[in-house]
Amino acid sequence: MDDEGRERNEPERQFNATGVKVRYNPNEIDGSLILSTDIKMVFSSDVQIEKGDLVLVDEVWLRVIEPNPVKPADIVLCYQSQLRT
């Protein structure tokens, strides 16, 4: 789905991405937008991470809920993505 609620169909793509898995702080978990089972993954900016991408982490497929690019100007430094099973 795009930001306006319309479903979008794009061909699957495979790529390798480098990242670091971290847990959300308890004060960030609200039970609706961020669940206690969600994982924060910080990815390098080598590959564009998008909503709906599937990521294999510790032999479990997780979906990107929010890519959250860290972008202070026109250049993406990294992605602090929210992942969910």
LINKABEL-V723016 format. One record per helix or strand of 3 or more residues. SS is the DSSP state (a for helix, b for strand). FROM is the first residue (numbers start at 1). LEN is the number of residues. Records with the same first field share a line. If there is no record, write none. Layout:
SS->FROM-LEN / FROM-LEN
This chain:
b->19-4 / 39-6 / 54-4 / 60-7 / 78-7
a->26-3
